[in-house]
Amino acid sequence: MNRKIIVLLLLILLVDSGCKKDNPIKTGDNTSPTIIMPLSVGNQWILKITNADSSNPVTAIDTMSVEKDTTINGELWFHLRFLGVFGDVNLILTNRADGLYEFYHANSPQVSLWLKYPSAPGAQYVHNNPIEVISINDTIIVPAGQFVCYHYSSTFYDYWFSPNIGVIKYEEYVGLYKGTKIGTFELQKYYIN
């Protein structure tokens, strides 16, 4: 009788521990990639930033959140807010069949391809600066896990994005042609609706 009770209690504990929701990370569906950056109000990416100065290491947290959507010329766009060490940056983005686009106002409203997707290694295009697709299958390990990523490279940045999940890692540089690395941003957690 006691043995049955112990087995029953162990089963209850096992089921209960498997149902806890202590881990706030939701995994995206990367089995059938359709977009490079999932844009839906409420999606959020939390990034750990580490500066490149090993003599004075600084670590901080930045948060990227899709805050709202809007229609521009009949097309649905999303407002992505990037809040952290570099202040408060807002981007207006949408996914199209050939990648992630940014809407911005310079002297007049403009739309530009930011992340070509799908793509092939070696593809080149311009978004503010020239961008090249370095790889479409880099395996990147960050605090949020291991991801297969597209690697994009531009004059001041290297980006790694995983389809249907979004930003995984990026490195920022100052000076022309990747002069000096000033920081690395790595995905800590993400929430995707």
C-alpha positions, 0 to 999 in steps of 0.5 A, spaced: 500 500 500 505 504 501 509 503 495 503 505 491 502 511 494 509 513 493 509 511 486 502 515 485 506 521 489 512 521 484 507 521 478 503 527 481 510 531 482 513 529 475 506 531 472 506 537 476 513 539 474 512 538 467 507 543 467 510 549 470 511 555 466 517 558 470 521 559 463 518 565 460 522 563 453 517 561 447 520 558 442 518 560 435 517 555 429 523 554 425 521 548 422 517 551 416 521 558 415 517 563 412 519 570 414 526 573 417 523 577 423 516 575 426 512 582 426 506 581 431 504 586 436 507 584 443 513 580 440 519 582 444 526 580 444 531 581 450 538 582 448 544 582 452 550 587 450 557 587 452 562 592 450 568 590 446 573 593 451 576 588 455 579 592 460 573 595 462 567 590 461 560 593 461 554 589 460 547 592 459 540 589 457 536 592 451 529 590 449 526 590 442 518 590 442 513 590 437 508 596 440 503 597 434 501 596 427 499 601 422 497 601 415 501 605 410 499 606 403 494 600 404 500 595 407 500 593 414 507 595 417 509 594 425 512 599 429 519 596 433 521 600 439 528 599 441 530 601 448 536 601 451 543 603 452 543 607 445 536 611 447 530 610 444 530 608 437 523 606 433 523 603 426 517 601 422 518 595 419 514 589 414 515 583 411 514 582 404 516 576 399 523 578 398 525 580 405 524 585 411 523 592 409 524 599 413 519 605 412 523 611 414 523 619 412 529 622 410 527 628 405 521 624 403 518 617 405 522 612 403 522 604 403 528 600 403 530 592 403 533 591 410 534 584 410 533 580 404 530 573 405 530 568 402 537 569 399 543 566 398 550 567 400 554 572 396 547 576 395 549 584 395 544 590 396 544 597 399 540 599 405 543 605 407 550 602 406 552 596 402 549 589 405 552 582 403 549 575 405 555 571 408 551 565 410 544 562 410 546 557 415 550 559 421 549 556 427 549 561 433 549 559 440 547 565 445 544 565 452 537 564 449 539 557 445 542 555 439 539 557 432 541 556 425 541 563 422 542 568 416 548 572 417 548 579 414 554 584 414 554 591 412 559 597 413 558 598 421 554 591 423 554 584 422 547 581 424 545 574 425 537 573 424 533 566 425 527 565 420 521 566 424 524 568 430 528 574 428 534 577 431 539 572 435 546 576 435 549 582 432 556 586 432 557 593 432 563 597 429 565 604 428 570 606 423 569 604 416 569 597 413 569 594 420 574 598 424 573 597 431 568 593 434 564 596 440 559 591 442 556 585 441 548 584 442 546 577 444 539 574 445 537 573 452 529 571 451 524 572 446 516 572 446 513 571 439 505 571 439 
